[in-house]
Structures are given as structure tokens and as C-alpha cells.
């Protein structure tokens, strides 16, 4: 409010310009209309501009297999996405990560009270695998603590167990990841007193392109401002990226994806 008041003072508005004009309703501003509920914004982290038809062809059939999506170009690789069905929007918002031409597509919910420049394109959902955990800690409580360290905890794959305990080689959980921050390579687990702390490496399913130098998603070490010397060891490497095997006869298309439909605790449904 203070910013607006300063702006109005500096402009030395006329009486006609000072008169406020009420436009729209609260539901329109908050994006709660039926039309707005099927919309979202997309931002493709790619230097060259890409046509909206490419987005529709790469992701539309995955998000809305029956009705597809409409993609409107807003310039500079920003897009307005209109989904043919509500389930498609939920999938775009809650699953992922999504890529087009191997570059990350960040999806943000429609907010009618903000300009495009005010929309936050900083977060993506992604499944994370935590290894080297004691079996007694393979549960939802541990997943929530680790998830909130890595990003914002969303859910955990419990392999159908009612008590949320998973007996597996890794703990699989979904987080909302802040792509402005360096990727975490692991977490240090503090156990009971007198027991040495344990290092638990992390890997990210369908992790998009990221910088081996600074660990930030969205650019590579070739263009990083913190570029290392030729003989320097990179702090990050490709071991952070985990690509689950495809479902037999399946096609992931432009999907990063959560893989819940065909991956349970790292074992394929065909037993392999």
C-alpha cells in the first residue's frame, strides 16, 4: 500500500486520475470462477522461444488424454494453459517434473489478483529417493522431516501399508522443490545419543537439467557464473538424477513424472 501511495504522489495525478474505479468481483480476482479453475500458467526454462503448439503436443495428451489443453503464448516462454478437464490440471500441478525439449516446464496456479510478473514460478513437485536409512526409520514421520528439509513435504509412497512403514532399499517421498536453491545431495541423520550420525544420499526422479557447478536447476555448468576451472572437481554430478525404467510398452513423453502407477518401492510390476 505504501508503495502505491508513493507512486501516486510521484506521478502528481490529476483529480480524474486519482479517482479509483472498481473493476471485477472478488471471485474473479482470486481466480475462483469456473473458467479460471481450469487455467494455470506455465514457464519454460529455455533461452529460445518455443511455439505454444509444441507445448500442446508434448504435454496436452499426457495431462488431458481425451480433451487436451489449449496453450496461449504470453511471450518470453510464458504461457496460459487451459485444461480440458479438472483432473488434467491437478496432474500438471501435483505431478512432474515436466519437460519440453528436455527443458523444465514450471506450472503455477492461476491467480487473478496478480500480474504475470508477480506469479511465482519457483517450485516444482518431484519424487525423491532416500537411501541408507535404518529400517526402523522407513516411515511417514521420517519422510515428513526429510521432505521439509529438502523442500516442502507433499506425500510418501507407503507401498500400501496401513501403518506407513516401508521395508525397502530406499524411502520414496514427494516434495515441492524450490528450484532457486542448490539441490541437496543428501541429509545427515542424527540418531540416538552415542550413535554416529548417518549420511543418507538423495536422488531425484526425472530430474531436469541442472548445473554440476552450483546445483541449480534451469541452467548447466557451461553457462554458470560460478564456473570451475578445467581440472576442478564439480560439487554435483549425474548421480543425483534417477530415471526409473519405463513401463513395458509405455511412453513417458514429456513427463518427468512420479511413476506411482508402475513403480512400487523400486520393483517393477513384472517382477524385475
C-alpha positions, 0 to 999 in steps of 0.5 A: 500500500505504501508503495502505491501511495508513493507512486501516486504522489510521484506521478502528481495525478490529476483529480480524474486520475486519482479517482479509483474505479472498481473493476471485477468481483472478488471471485474473479480476482482470486481466480475462483470462477469456473473458467479460471479453475481450469487455467494455470500458467506455465514457464519454460526454462529455455533461452529460445522461444518455443511455439505454444503448439509444441507445448500442446503436443508434448504435454496436452495428451499426457495431462488431458488424454481425451480433451487436451489443453489449449496453450496461449503464448504470453511471450518470453516462454510464458504461457496460459494453459487451459485444461480440458478437464479438472483432473488434467490440471491437478496432474500438471500441478501435483505431478512432474517434473515436466519437460519440453525439449528436455527443458523444465516446464514450471506450472503455477496456479492461476491467480487473478489478483496478480500480474504475470510478473508477480506469479511465482514460478519457483517450485516444482513437485518431484519424487525423491529417493532416500537411501541408507536409512535404518529400517526402523526409520522407513516411515511417514514421520521420517519422510515428513522431516526429510521432505521439509528439509529438502523442500516442502513435504507433499506425500510418501509412497507407503507401498500400501501399508496401513501403518506407513512403514516401508521395508525397502532399499530406499524411502520414496517421498514427494516434495515441492522443490524450490528450484532457486536453491542448490539441490541437496545431495543428501541429509545427515541423520542424527540418531540416538545419543552415542550413535554416529550420525548417518549420511543418507544420499538423495536422488531425484526422479526425472530430474531436469537439467541442472548445473554440476557447478552450483546445483541449480536447476534451469541452467548447466555448468557451461553457462554458470557464473560460478564456473570451475576451472578445467581440472576442478572437481564439480560439487554435483554430478549425474548421480543425483538424477534417477530415471526409473525404467519405463513401463513395458510398452509405455511412453513417458513423453514429456513427463518427468513424472512420479511413476506411482502407477508402475513403480512400487518401492523400486520393483517393477510390476513384472517382477524385475 
